Amino acid sequence: MSRKGGTLEAQLGGIQGEMVTLIGKDSKQVKLKIDDLSLADRQHLVEFGGAPETIIAGGKPGLV
């Protein structure tokens, strides 16, 4: 879920800099700013996507 309340069911395509690429069920790639992801999604990127832990504290206030 994004900080704005949107949801997307997708697989992780990759992380590059401040952006994350997600691959949706329809195989379309979606690029999002990591800061726009919820805290839970950023934690998931750290635990399973190899993202640096600094992205957890770097997000803007919003969803947890």
Residue frames relative to the residue before (quaternion, step in Angstrom):
aa qw qx qy qz dx dy dz
M 1.0000 0.0000 0.0000 0.0000 0.00 0.00 0.00
S 0.3874 -0.7161 0.5299 0.2372 3.53 -0.98 0.82
R 0.6529 -0.4878 0.3936 0.4253 3.55 -1.29 0.19
K 0.6727 0.4958 -0.2882 0.4674 3.57 1.16 -0.54
G 0.6142 -0.5947 0.3291 0.4011 3.59 1.28 0.00
G 0.5314 0.6316 -0.4103 0.3876 3.60 1.24 -0.06
T 0.1801 -0.7744 0.5953 0.1163 3.55 -1.17 0.54
L 0.0297 -0.7697 0.6377 -0.0030 3.52 -1.25 0.56
E 0.2291 -0.7471 0.6075 0.1428 3.55 -0.79 1.00
A 0.2372 0.7824 -0.5234 0.2400 3.55 -0.41 1.26
Q 0.4120 -0.6528 0.5689 0.2836 3.49 -1.39 0.18
L 0.5469 -0.6121 0.4619 0.3359 3.53 -1.21 0.54
G 0.2325 -0.7795 0.5710 0.1108 3.54 -0.78 1.09
G 0.7308 -0.3477 0.2384 0.5369 3.54 1.06 -0.73
I 0.2969 -0.7119 0.6092 0.1841 3.50 -1.38 0.28
Q 0.0734 0.7826 -0.6143 0.0699 3.54 -0.87 0.96
G 0.8276 -0.0677 -0.0021 0.5573 3.54 -0.44 1.22
E 0.8019 -0.2392 0.2155 0.5032 3.55 -0.77 -1.10
M 0.6433 0.5195 -0.3060 0.4718 3.57 1.31 0.14
V 0.1686 -0.7422 0.6384 0.1146 3.53 -1.25 0.58
T 0.2295 -0.7512 0.6029 0.1395 3.56 -1.03 0.81
L 0.0999 -0.7802 0.6171 0.0226 3.53 -0.85 1.07
I 0.2343 -0.7546 0.5975 0.1367 3.55 -1.12 0.70
G 0.3141 -0.7910 0.5062 0.1392 3.53 -0.51 1.27
K 0.7249 -0.4305 0.3199 0.4322 3.54 -1.34 0.14
D 0.6938 0.4592 -0.2646 0.4876 3.58 1.13 -0.66
S 0.5215 -0.6736 0.3615 0.3788 3.58 1.38 0.27
K 0.4611 0.6540 -0.4676 0.3756 3.59 1.21 0.29
Q 0.3623 -0.7160 0.5561 0.2165 3.54 -1.09 0.79
V 0.1021 -0.7680 0.6317 0.0286 3.52 -1.04 0.92
K 0.1520 -0.7821 0.5990 0.0800 3.58 -0.82 1.00
L 0.0255 -0.7972 0.6014 -0.0469 3.53 -0.87 1.08
K 0.4988 -0.5937 0.5242 0.3521 3.54 -1.25 0.44
I 0.5222 -0.6410 0.4594 0.3245 3.57 -0.92 0.88
D 0.6263 0.5609 -0.3356 0.4250 3.60 1.01 -0.78
D 0.6593 0.5132 -0.3136 0.4512 3.61 1.15 -0.47
L 0.5679 0.5904 -0.3854 0.4247 3.59 1.27 -0.13
S 0.5731 -0.5735 0.4525 0.3713 3.55 -1.20 0.47
L 0.6687 -0.4872 0.3759 0.4173 3.54 -1.28 0.35
A 0.6485 0.5281 -0.3220 0.4438 3.59 0.92 -0.88
D 0.6668 0.4889 -0.3051 0.4725 3.59 0.98 -0.81
R 0.6395 0.5096 -0.3305 0.4714 3.61 1.03 -0.73
Q 0.6235 0.5214 -0.3370 0.4752 3.59 1.05 -0.72
H 0.6236 0.5364 -0.3302 0.4629 3.58 1.03 -0.79
L 0.6404 0.5236 -0.3238 0.4593 3.59 0.98 -0.81
V 0.6493 0.5013 -0.3181 0.4752 3.59 1.03 -0.74
E 0.7210 0.4699 -0.2551 0.4408 3.58 0.81 -1.03
F 0.8399 0.2133 -0.0697 0.4942 3.57 0.85 -0.93
G 0.7233 0.4444 -0.2431 0.4692 3.58 1.22 -0.35
G 0.4986 -0.6869 0.4086 0.3355 3.56 1.28 -0.05
A 0.3888 0.7229 -0.4845 0.3026 3.59 1.22 0.35
P 0.5510 -0.6114 0.4398 0.3595 3.61 -1.11 0.54
E 0.5945 -0.6060 0.4043 0.3404 3.57 -1.10 0.71
T 0.5444 0.6446 -0.3951 0.3633 3.59 1.17 -0.44
I 0.5900 0.5859 -0.3839 0.4015 3.63 1.12 -0.41
I 0.5651 0.6001 -0.3941 0.4064 3.59 1.17 -0.42
A 0.7343 0.3878 -0.2210 0.5115 3.57 0.88 -0.92
G 0.6422 0.5866 -0.3174 0.3778 3.58 1.16 -0.47
G 0.5382 0.6555 -0.4021 0.3450 3.58 1.19 -0.23
K 0.5270 -0.6044 0.4937 0.3365 3.52 -1.29 0.36
P 0.6234 -0.5310 0.3933 0.4179 3.61 -1.14 0.46
G 0.3307 0.7339 -0.5438 0.2374 3.55 -0.99 0.79
L 0.8300 -0.1550 0.1432 0.5163 3.55 -0.98 -0.88
V 0.3073 -0.7497 0.5578 0.1801 3.53 -1.18 0.57
